[in-house]
Amino acid sequence: METLVERLRDAQALAKLVGEAPTFLNAVRQLPDMAKSEATVLITGETGTGKELVARAIHYLSPRAAFPFVPVHCGSLPDTLLEDELFGHERGAFTDARAQRRGLIAQAEHGTLFLDEVETMTLKAQVALLRVLQDKKFRALGSSAEQQADIRVVAATNAPLDHLVQAKSFRADLYYRLQVFSVHLPPLRERKGDIMSLLRHFLKKHAPSDRPEMQLAPGVSEALLAYDWPGNVRELESAIIRGIHLSRTNLIEVEDLGIPPIVDSQWNPRVTVVPVEACSLKTMKQKVIEMFEYDYLNRLMREHQGNVSHAAVAAGKERRDLGKLLKKYRIDPKLFHSMDSKSPG
């Protein structure tokens, strides 16, 4: 039976995995069970889907949580440096080896070694990794003594490794060693119901202390849900950070985020139909408010023939504030001037 400390640790590790979409929950629901094992895990998914975050969750849910989590970006390790980076070296092992150096495997002792972009490893590197996984031993460069590799290996890829195996650019034996457990993370376009939850999470994480209550301007939530997010969660987080720093008020506009707006010749919040299951109550409430404001402003402009000053008095608002609202909804007062009754002659 789990202790209170274990349950708290589980909750803390999984708290950073934001999302309630069925595709996402199906992907992460077995993480606690995987974490209890010592077997390797292969995490697949497009760039930016959160593979390292899942790897960290596995580590912090595991019995190795008190020991290091060491990430390695395999694409940055050329053959000439690979063995030195992974295994380390003894003093005098080569010309510039003036002191002993511990490799990444030694640095991850008792903990987890996370191999990101594992598909970029050269065949020579794959052989070296396979030996570590098979024998649980390694030898530092220039040393005659073998050391025990007491590590858990978690790997990640955004490439179809099975296709690379067929093309003989990735070793089949290493592939099967790595994917004892597998986790596939869905792209953000397949879990759009999580966009608003992720947005709130990133706003809370990145909003400056002097602007803690930042919100979205009307129409932004629809643009967020309509966009396909090719960079996935990482792109969404970058957009939120950009929006926070480019916005001059507490309202973030679409242009602040750097994503395409919803294009319509006569923009109307009612044009974009968002499935109920893709929105939170707060999002749907905001949409209804936007629909009301759009209709109200159009009626107001018609009644006052586009005269913003008269309309502002009737609405009980400052002229400047009414002007901002009209701009947000792309309502041009000049279009209503022609509705004024024409005088005879």
C-alpha positions as CSV (number, residue, x, y, z in Angstrom):
1,M,0.0,0.0,0.0
2,E,1.3,3.4,-1.0
3,T,2.5,5.7,1.8
4,L,1.4,9.3,2.1
5,V,4.9,10.4,1.0
6,E,4.7,8.3,-2.1
7,R,1.3,9.6,-3.0
8,L,2.5,13.2,-2.6
9,R,5.5,12.5,-4.7
10,D,3.3,11.0,-7.4
11,A,1.0,14.0,-7.4
12,Q,4.0,16.4,-7.6
13,A,5.5,14.6,-10.5
14,L,2.3,14.4,-12.5
15,A,1.2,17.9,-11.6
16,K,3.4,19.3,-14.4
17,L,1.7,17.2,-17.0
18,V,-1.2,19.4,-17.8
19,G,-4.1,18.0,-19.8
20,E,-7.4,16.1,-19.6
21,A,-8.0,15.2,-23.2
22,P,-8.6,11.4,-23.5
23,T,-5.7,10.9,-26.0
24,F,-3.3,12.6,-23.5
25,L,-4.6,10.8,-20.5
26,N,-4.4,7.4,-22.3
27,A,-0.7,8.2,-23.0
28,V,0.3,9.1,-19.5
29,R,-2.0,6.9,-17.3
30,Q,0.6,4.1,-17.0
31,L,3.5,6.2,-16.1
32,P,3.4,5.4,-12.4
33,D,3.5,1.6,-13.2
34,M,6.4,2.1,-15.7
35,A,8.3,4.1,-13.1
36,K,8.3,1.2,-10.7
37,S,10.2,-0.9,-13.2
38,E,13.9,-0.7,-14.1
39,A,13.2,-1.4,-17.8
40,T,13.9,1.1,-20.5
41,V,11.2,3.4,-21.8
42,L,10.9,4.8,-25.4
43,I,8.9,8.0,-25.7
44,T,7.7,8.9,-29.2
45,G,5.9,12.0,-30.5
46,E,6.3,15.1,-32.6
47,T,8.8,17.9,-31.6
48,G,7.4,19.9,-28.8
49,T,4.9,17.4,-27.4
50,G,6.6,17.2,-24.0
51,K,8.8,14.1,-24.2
52,E,11.4,15.3,-21.7
53,L,8.7,16.4,-19.3
54,V,7.3,12.8,-19.4
55,A,10.8,11.4,-18.9
56,R,11.3,13.6,-15.9
57,A,7.9,12.4,-14.5
58,I,9.0,8.8,-14.9
59,H,12.2,9.6,-13.1
60,Y,10.6,11.4,-10.2
61,L,7.9,8.7,-9.8
62,S,10.6,6.0,-9.6
63,P,12.7,4.7,-6.7
64,R,15.6,6.6,-8.3
65,A,14.0,10.0,-7.8
66,A,16.6,11.2,-5.2
67,F,19.4,10.7,-7.7
68,P,20.3,12.7,-10.8
69,F,18.3,13.0,-14.0
70,V,20.8,13.6,-16.8
71,P,19.5,14.6,-20.2
72,V,21.6,13.9,-23.3
73,H,20.8,15.5,-26.7
74,C,22.2,12.8,-28.9
75,G,22.2,14.9,-32.0
76,S,24.9,17.1,-30.4
77,L,27.3,14.2,-29.9
78,P,29.7,13.5,-32.8
79,D,31.5,10.2,-33.0
80,T,34.8,11.8,-32.0
81,L,33.3,13.0,-28.7
82,L,30.7,10.4,-28.0
83,E,32.7,7.9,-26.0
84,D,34.3,10.6,-24.0
85,E,30.9,12.3,-23.2
86,L,29.3,9.0,-22.3
87,F,32.1,7.1,-20.6
88,G,34.5,9.9,-19.5
89,H,38.3,9.4,-19.5
90,E,41.3,8.9,-17.3
91,R,44.2,11.4,-17.1
92,G,46.5,10.9,-20.0
93,A,44.0,9.0,-22.1
94,F,44.7,11.3,-25.0
95,T,46.7,14.4,-25.7
96,D,44.5,17.0,-24.0
97,A,43.4,14.7,-21.2
98,R,45.1,16.6,-18.4
99,A,42.7,15.4,-15.7
100,Q,40.2,12.6,-15.0
101,R,36.7,13.3,-16.3
102,R,33.5,11.6,-15.3
103,G,31.2,10.8,-18.3
104,L,27.4,11.3,-18.4
105,I,26.8,7.6,-17.4
106,A,28.8,8.1,-14.2
107,Q,27.1,11.4,-13.5
108,A,23.7,9.7,-13.7
109,E,24.7,6.9,-11.3
110,H,21.7,5.5,-9.4
111,G,19.5,7.9,-11.4
112,T,18.1,8.2,-15.0
113,L,19.9,8.8,-18.3
114,F,17.6,10.5,-20.7
115,L,18.6,10.1,-24.4
116,D,16.7,12.7,-26.5
117,E,16.7,12.5,-30.3
118,V,18.0,8.9,-30.0
119,E,17.4,8.5,-33.8
120,T,20.3,10.8,-34.5
121,M,22.9,8.4,-32.9
122,T,25.4,7.1,-35.4
123,L,25.8,3.3,-35.8
124,K,29.0,3.5,-33.7
125,A,27.2,5.3,-31.0
126,Q,24.4,2.7,-31.1
127,V,26.8,-0.1,-30.6
128,A,28.3,1.7,-27.5
129,L,24.8,2.2,-26.0
130,L,23.7,-1.3,-26.7
131,R,26.7,-2.7,-24.8
132,V,25.8,-0.6,-21.8
133,L,22.2,-1.8,-21.9
134,Q,23.2,-5.4,-22.3
135,D,26.1,-5.7,-19.9
136,K,25.3,-2.8,-17.5
137,K,29.0,-2.0,-17.6
138,F,31.3,0.6,-19.3
139,R,34.9,1.5,-19.4
140,A,36.3,5.1,-19.3
141,L,38.7,6.0,-22.0
142,G,42.3,5.1,-21.0
143,S,41.1,2.8,-18.2
144,S,41.5,-0.9,-17.9
145,A,38.8,-1.3,-15.3
146,E,35.2,-1.7,-16.0
147,Q,32.6,0.2,-14.0
148,Q,29.0,-0.7,-13.2
149,A,26.4,1.3,-15.1
150,D,23.7,1.6,-12.4
151,I,21.3,3.7,-14.4
152,R,17.8,3.7,-15.8
153,V,17.7,4.6,-19.5
154,V,14.7,6.5,-21.0
155,A,14.9,7.5,-24.7
156,A,12.9,9.8,-26.9
157,T,12.4,10.2,-30.6
158,N,10.3,12.2,-33.1
159,A,11.2,9.8,-35.9
160,P,9.6,6.4,-36.7
161,L,12.3,4.1,-35.4
162,D,10.7,1.0,-37.0
163,H,11.1,2.6,-40.4
164,L,14.7,3.4,-39.6
165,V,15.3,-0.2,-38.6
166,Q,13.9,-1.3,-42.0
167,A,16.2,1.2,-43.7
168,K,19.1,-0.3,-41.7
169,S,20.0,3.1,-40.3
170,F,19.0,2.1,-36.7
171,R,20.0,-1.2,-35.1
172,A,17.0,-3.6,-34.6
173,D,18.6,-5.0,-31.4
174,L,18.9,-1.6,-29.9
175,Y,15.4,-0.6,-30.9
176,Y,13.9,-3.6,-29.1
177,R,16.1,-3.0,-26.1
178,L,14.8,0.6,-25.8
179,Q,11.1,0.0,-26.2
180,V,10.4,-2.4,-23.4
181,F,7.8,0.2,-22.4
182,S,6.6,2.8,-24.9
183,V,4.7,6.1,-24.5
184,H,3.3,8.0,-27.5
185,L,2.4,11.6,-26.9
186,P,-0.3,13.0,-29.2
187,P,0.2,16.3,-31.0
188,L,-1.6,19.4,-29.7
189,R,-4.0,19.4,-32.7
190,E,-5.4,16.1,-31.4
191,R,-5.9,17.4,-27.9
192,K,-7.3,20.9,-28.5
193,G,-9.5,20.6,-25.4
194,D,-6.3,21.1,-23.4
195,I,-5.2,24.3,-25.1
196,M,-7.0,26.6,-22.6
197,S,-5.8,24.6,-19.6
198,L,-2.2,24.8,-20.9
199,L,-2.7,28.5,-21.6
200,R,-3.7,29.2,-18.0
201,H,-0.8,27.1,-16.8
202,F,1.7,29.1,-18.9
203,L,0.2,32.4,-17.9
204,K,0.6,31.6,-14.3
205,K,4.1,30.3,-14.9
206,H,5.4,33.3,-16.9
207,A,3.3,36.3,-16.1
208,P,5.3,39.0,-14.3
209,S,4.6,39.8,-10.7
210,D,3.3,43.3,-11.7
211,R,0.7,41.9,-14.1
212,P,-0.5,38.6,-12.5
213,E,-4.1,38.9,-13.9
214,M,-3.3,38.8,-17.6
215,Q,-6.2,37.7,-19.8
216,L,-7.1,37.2,-23.5
217,A,-8.7,39.8,-25.6
218,P,-12.0,38.9,-27.4
219,G,-11.5,36.5,-30.3
220,V,-8.1,35.2,-29.1
221,S,-9.4,31.9,-27.7
222,E,-11.0,31.1,-31.0
223,A,-7.8,31.8,-32.8
224,L,-5.9,29.6,-30.4
225,L,-8.4,26.7,-31.0
226,A,-8.4,27.2,-34.7
227,Y,-4.6,27.1,-35.1
228,D,-2.9,23.6,-35.7
229,W,0.2,24.2,-33.6
230,P,2.9,22.5,-35.6
231,G,5.4,23.1,-32.8
232,N,2.9,21.7,-30.3
233,V,3.0,22.5,-26.6
234,R,6.4,24.1,-26.9
235,E,5.1,26.5,-29.6
236,L,2.1,27.3,-27.4
237,E,4.3,28.2,-24.5
238,S,6.6,30.3,-26.6
239,A,3.5,32.1,-28.0
240,I,2.3,32.8,-24.5
241,I,5.7,34.2,-23.4
242,R,5.8,36.4,-26.5
243,G,2.2,37.6,-25.8
244,I,3.0,38.5,-22.2
245,H,5.9,40.6,-23.1
246,L,4.5,42.3,-26.3
247,S,1.1,43.2,-24.7
248,R,1.0,46.7,-23.4
249,T,-2.0,46.0,-21.1
250,N,-3.4,43.1,-19.2
251,L,-5.1,41.9,-22.4
252,I,-3.2,39.7,-24.9
253,E,-4.2,40.2,-28.5
254,V,-3.8,37.7,-31.4
255,E,-1.0,39.7,-32.9
256,D,0.9,39.6,-29.6
257,L,0.9,35.8,-29.8
258,G,2.2,35.7,-33.4
259,I,-0.4,33.2,-34.6
260,P,-2.8,33.6,-37.6
261,P,-6.1,35.4,-36.7
262,I,-9.4,33.9,-37.8
263,V,-10.0,35.5,-41.2
264,D,-13.5,36.5,-42.2
265,S,-14.5,39.4,-44.4
266,Q,-16.9,40.7,-41.8
267,W,-15.4,39.3,-38.6
268,N,-18.1,38.0,-36.3
269,P,-17.5,35.8,-33.2
270,R,-20.4,33.7,-34.2
271,V,-18.7,32.6,-37.4
272,T,-16.3,30.3,-35.6
273,V,-18.0,27.2,-34.2
274,V,-16.0,25.6,-31.3
275,P,-17.2,22.2,-30.1
276,V,-18.4,22.3,-26.5
277,E,-16.0,19.4,-25.6
278,A,-13.1,21.6,-26.8
279,C,-13.9,24.4,-24.4
280,S,-14.0,25.0,-20.7
281,L,-17.0,26.7,-19.1
282,K,-14.9,29.9,-18.8
283,T,-14.1,29.8,-22.6
284,M,-17.8,29.3,-23.6
285,K,-18.9,32.1,-21.2
286,Q,-16.3,34.4,-22.8
287,K,-17.6,33.4,-26.3
288,V,-21.2,34.3,-25.3
289,I,-20.0,37.7,-24.0
290,E,-18.2,38.3,-27.2
291,M,-21.3,37.5,-29.2
292,F,-23.4,39.9,-27.1
293,E,-20.8,42.7,-27.4
294,Y,-20.6,42.3,-31.1
295,D,-24.3,42.5,-31.7
296,Y,-24.7,45.4,-29.2
297,L,-22.0,47.5,-30.9
298,N,-23.5,47.0,-34.3
299,R,-26.9,48.1,-33.1
300,L,-25.4,51.1,-31.3
301,M,-23.6,52.2,-34.4
302,R,-26.7,51.8,-36.6
303,E,-28.8,53.9,-34.1
304,H,-26.2,56.7,-34.0
305,Q,-25.2,56.5,-37.7
306,G,-21.6,55.8,-36.8
307,N,-21.2,58.8,-34.5
308,V,-18.8,57.4,-31.9
309,S,-19.2,60.4,-29.5
310,H,-23.0,60.1,-29.4
311,A,-22.8,56.3,-29.1
312,A,-20.4,56.5,-26.2
313,V,-22.8,58.8,-24.3
314,A,-25.7,56.4,-25.0
315,A,-23.6,53.4,-23.9
316,G,-22.3,55.2,-20.8
317,K,-18.7,54.7,-21.8
318,E,-15.7,57.0,-22.5
319,R,-15.3,57.7,-26.2
320,R,-11.8,56.3,-26.1
321,D,-12.9,53.0,-24.5
322,L,-15.7,52.6,-27.0
323,G,-13.2,53.1,-29.8
324,K,-11.0,50.4,-28.4
325,L,-14.0,48.0,-28.4
326,L,-14.9,48.8,-31.9
327,K,-11.3,48.2,-33.0
328,K,-11.2,44.8,-31.3
329,Y,-14.3,43.7,-33.1
330,R,-13.2,45.3,-36.4
331,I,-16.3,47.4,-36.6
332,D,-15.7,50.5,-38.8
333,P,-18.0,53.4,-37.8
334,K,-17.7,54.9,-41.3
335,L,-19.7,52.0,-42.7
336,F,-22.7,53.3,-40.7
337,H,-22.5,56.9,-42.0
338,S,-24.4,55.9,-45.2
339,M,-27.3,54.8,-43.1
340,D,-28.0,58.4,-42.1
341,S,-31.3,59.7,-43.6
342,K,-30.4,61.8,-46.7
343,S,-31.8,65.3,-46.7
344,P,-33.8,66.3,-49.8
345,G,-32.3,68.4,-52.5
